Amino acid sequence: MKIDTTTLQPGMKFSSKWFEGTTEIIAVNLNENTLDVEIYRANGHNHSEVWNLQHTIWGFERFEYRFTIPIEPKH
Protein backbone atom coordinates (compact mmCIF):
# COMPACT_ATOMS: atom_id res chain seq x y z
CA MET A 1 0.00 0.00 0.00
CA LYS A 2 1.29 3.43 -0.95
CA ILE A 3 1.19 5.82 2.00
CA ASP A 4 1.23 9.60 1.53
CA THR A 5 0.04 12.69 3.36
CA THR A 6 -3.55 12.13 2.19
CA THR A 7 -3.65 8.56 3.55
CA LEU A 8 -3.12 9.45 7.20
CA GLN A 9 -6.27 10.93 8.75
CA PRO A 10 -7.44 11.77 12.29
CA GLY A 11 -9.01 8.77 14.00
CA MET A 12 -6.83 6.17 12.26
CA LYS A 13 -5.15 3.70 14.60
CA PHE A 14 -2.01 1.69 14.06
CA SER A 15 0.48 -0.49 15.88
CA SER A 16 4.27 -0.35 15.90
CA LYS A 17 7.00 -2.94 15.94
CA TRP A 18 8.87 -0.63 18.35
CA PHE A 19 6.42 -0.72 21.29
CA GLU A 20 3.31 -2.48 22.57
CA GLY A 21 0.04 -0.63 22.33
CA THR A 22 -1.90 1.38 19.77
CA THR A 23 -1.29 4.81 18.29
CA GLU A 24 -4.20 7.03 17.21
CA ILE A 25 -3.81 10.00 14.87
CA ILE A 26 -5.36 13.06 16.52
CA ALA A 27 -4.40 15.69 13.93
CA VAL A 28 -2.39 16.04 10.71
CA ASN A 29 -0.57 19.33 10.18
CA LEU A 30 0.75 19.51 6.61
CA ASN A 31 2.19 23.02 7.07
CA GLU A 32 4.40 21.87 9.94
CA ASN A 33 4.90 18.31 8.62
CA THR A 34 3.66 16.80 11.91
CA LEU A 35 1.18 14.32 13.32
CA ASP A 36 -0.38 14.75 16.74
CA VAL A 37 -0.83 11.26 18.13
CA GLU A 38 -2.13 9.63 21.29
CA ILE A 39 -0.25 6.50 22.28
CA TYR A 40 -2.25 3.94 24.23
CA ARG A 41 0.41 1.77 25.86
CA ALA A 42 -0.30 -1.78 26.91
CA ASN A 43 0.90 -0.94 30.43
CA GLY A 44 -1.68 1.87 30.76
CA HIS A 45 0.80 4.77 30.53
CA ASN A 46 -0.94 6.63 27.72
CA HIS A 47 0.40 9.93 26.43
CA SER A 48 0.36 12.41 23.53
CA GLU A 49 3.26 13.11 21.19
CA VAL A 50 4.00 15.14 18.08
CA TRP A 51 5.61 13.04 15.34
CA ASN A 52 7.32 14.02 12.09
CA LEU A 53 4.84 13.27 9.31
CA GLN A 54 7.41 12.21 6.71
CA HIS A 55 9.23 9.94 9.16
CA THR A 56 5.90 8.25 10.00
CA ILE A 57 5.16 7.68 6.30
CA TRP A 58 8.60 6.11 5.87
CA GLY A 59 7.87 3.90 8.90
CA PHE A 60 4.73 2.58 7.18
CA GLU A 61 6.71 1.96 3.98
CA ARG A 62 9.31 -0.04 5.98
CA PHE A 63 6.49 -2.00 7.70
CA GLU A 64 7.45 -0.62 11.11
CA TYR A 65 3.81 0.53 11.52
CA ARG A 66 0.62 -1.32 10.59
CA PHE A 67 -2.94 -0.06 10.55
CA THR A 68 -5.27 -1.57 13.14
CA ILE A 69 -8.40 -2.92 11.48
CA PRO A 70 -11.47 -3.17 13.70
CA ILE A 71 -13.05 -6.62 13.83
CA GLU A 72 -16.66 -6.62 12.74
CA PRO A 73 -19.06 -8.50 15.03
CA LYS A 74 -20.38 -11.78 13.63
CA HIS A 75 -24.12 -12.09 13.19
Backbone bond lengths (Angstrom), bond angles and torsions (degrees), N, CA, C in turn:
res aa  C-N    CA-C-N  psi(-1)  N-CA   C-N-CA  omega(-1)  CA-C   N-CA-C  phi
1 M - - - 1.444 - - 1.524 109.28 -
2 K 1.314 115.81 132.04 1.461 121.52 177.27 1.523 108.77 -82.67
3 I 1.306 116.03 125.12 1.466 122.04 179.15 1.522 108.29 -106.95
4 D 1.333 116.98 133.19 1.459 121.09 172.88 1.525 108.63 -143.02
5 T 1.317 116.39 -173.23 1.468 119.86 -175.14 1.524 112.62 -65.87
6 T 1.337 118.35 -20.26 1.466 119.44 178.55 1.525 111.93 -85.92
7 T 1.325 117.85 -15.27 1.464 121.71 -179.20 1.517 111.47 -74.66
8 L 1.319 117.08 -41.52 1.462 121.87 -175.00 1.526 110.11 -82.19
9 Q 1.332 115.81 120.73 1.464 121.81 -175.69 1.523 110.21 -131.40
10 P 1.339 117.62 151.39 1.467 120.29 175.03 1.528 110.79 -54.43
11 G 1.338 114.77 139.70 1.457 121.26 179.92 1.517 113.64 96.98
12 M 1.336 117.56 -19.15 1.469 119.74 178.06 1.522 109.62 -69.35
13 K 1.328 114.99 144.02 1.470 120.79 179.65 1.516 108.80 -122.69
14 F 1.328 114.87 145.82 1.457 119.57 178.77 1.514 110.58 -151.24
15 S 1.320 114.76 161.25 1.460 120.92 177.93 1.524 108.69 -109.66
16 S 1.324 115.12 167.44 1.460 121.77 -177.34 1.515 110.26 -130.02
17 K 1.319 115.87 148.22 1.466 118.53 173.84 1.525 110.73 -78.34
18 W 1.334 117.37 -8.57 1.465 122.04 -175.15 1.518 113.54 -91.13
19 F 1.338 118.76 -18.70 1.462 120.86 179.12 1.519 110.04 -156.99
20 E 1.339 115.73 158.33 1.456 120.94 176.62 1.517 109.00 -83.29
21 G 1.302 115.80 144.21 1.450 120.96 178.33 1.519 110.81 123.07
22 T 1.323 115.45 -171.54 1.458 122.28 -177.57 1.519 109.50 -126.70
23 T 1.324 115.57 143.42 1.460 122.10 176.54 1.521 108.27 -111.26
24 E 1.333 116.57 133.52 1.465 121.48 177.17 1.522 109.07 -116.34
25 I 1.325 116.48 133.40 1.464 121.10 176.36 1.523 108.24 -77.82
26 I 1.322 116.18 122.28 1.463 122.21 178.73 1.525 110.54 -94.08
27 A 1.340 117.11 -41.58 1.461 121.37 -179.32 1.525 109.67 -154.73
28 V 1.333 115.37 149.36 1.460 122.91 175.64 1.529 106.61 -116.40
29 N 1.320 116.88 124.75 1.459 121.04 179.60 1.527 108.29 -118.31
30 L 1.339 115.76 96.43 1.465 120.80 -178.16 1.525 111.88 -65.87
31 N 1.325 117.72 -35.90 1.471 120.62 -178.78 1.518 112.43 -63.70
32 E 1.326 116.34 -34.95 1.468 120.61 -179.41 1.528 112.53 -101.61
33 N 1.350 117.18 -1.38 1.462 122.50 179.93 1.532 111.59 58.47
34 T 1.353 115.66 45.25 1.470 119.86 -177.50 1.525 111.58 -132.58
35 L 1.322 113.41 159.56 1.466 123.31 170.84 1.513 107.29 -121.84
36 D 1.323 117.45 130.81 1.460 121.33 168.38 1.515 105.58 -90.87
37 V 1.322 116.62 124.64 1.458 120.85 -177.91 1.519 110.65 -128.41
38 E 1.308 114.94 154.37 1.465 123.04 170.86 1.521 105.53 -113.61
39 I 1.317 116.51 127.07 1.451 121.28 -179.39 1.526 108.09 -106.17
40 Y 1.325 114.73 119.68 1.460 121.98 179.32 1.531 106.82 -100.32
41 R 1.308 116.27 96.75 1.464 121.72 -176.75 1.526 110.87 -76.79
42 A 1.311 114.76 149.11 1.460 120.78 179.53 1.524 111.34 -62.07
43 N 1.334 116.93 -29.13 1.468 120.10 -178.20 1.530 112.41 -85.33
44 G 1.351 117.74 2.93 1.455 121.18 177.41 1.516 115.32 88.86
45 H 1.330 118.32 -1.52 1.466 121.77 178.56 1.527 109.46 -90.00
46 N 1.324 115.98 76.33 1.460 122.11 -178.99 1.523 110.07 -78.52
47 H 1.327 115.81 150.14 1.461 119.59 176.87 1.520 111.19 -163.38
48 S 1.336 115.67 163.19 1.460 123.02 178.54 1.517 109.80 -98.18
49 E 1.334 115.01 148.82 1.462 121.35 175.50 1.516 109.12 -144.89
50 V 1.325 115.68 160.82 1.461 121.93 171.69 1.524 106.50 -111.69
51 W 1.336 116.05 122.24 1.461 121.99 -177.44 1.526 110.47 -110.38
52 N 1.314 116.70 152.89 1.454 123.04 173.27 1.534 107.99 -71.47
53 L 1.309 116.88 124.32 1.455 122.09 -176.35 1.526 111.70 -61.64
54 Q 1.325 117.54 -48.28 1.463 120.17 -178.09 1.525 111.88 -64.24
55 H 1.326 117.48 -39.17 1.468 120.45 178.24 1.534 110.62 -63.73
56 T 1.324 116.74 -36.56 1.468 120.83 178.51 1.525 110.24 -67.09
57 I 1.322 117.57 -42.24 1.469 121.09 176.94 1.524 109.86 -59.53
58 W 1.323 116.99 -45.40 1.470 120.22 178.51 1.526 110.69 -61.40
59 G 1.342 117.30 -37.15 1.461 121.03 177.29 1.521 111.80 -61.03
60 F 1.339 117.48 -40.58 1.462 120.30 175.76 1.523 110.57 -64.72
61 E 1.323 117.17 -41.71 1.467 120.92 -179.54 1.525 111.90 -64.99
62 R 1.328 117.87 -29.18 1.475 122.63 178.16 1.532 111.68 -91.44
63 F 1.330 116.84 6.59 1.470 123.39 179.84 1.522 112.71 61.71
64 E 1.330 116.75 29.41 1.464 121.42 173.70 1.521 110.38 -82.18
65 Y 1.352 116.46 -23.41 1.464 123.23 177.01 1.516 108.03 -123.58
66 R 1.343 114.78 147.05 1.473 121.35 177.41 1.517 108.90 -138.90
67 F 1.329 115.20 135.45 1.460 119.84 178.10 1.514 110.49 -63.68
68 T 1.333 115.97 141.92 1.457 122.92 174.73 1.520 107.30 -90.73
69 I 1.324 115.64 123.88 1.464 120.20 -179.20 1.521 108.26 -104.75
70 P 1.338 117.33 121.77 1.464 119.09 179.55 1.530 110.59 -64.09
71 I 1.307 115.57 142.90 1.468 121.72 178.44 1.525 108.06 -87.61
72 E 1.304 115.42 126.07 1.460 120.71 178.93 1.520 109.69 -77.11
73 P 1.337 118.33 138.48 1.462 119.81 177.91 1.525 111.00 -66.03
74 K 1.326 116.62 143.10 1.461 120.93 177.89 1.516 109.48 -84.66
75 H 1.308 115.57 140.30 1.471 121.26 -179.79 1.497 110.41 -101.53
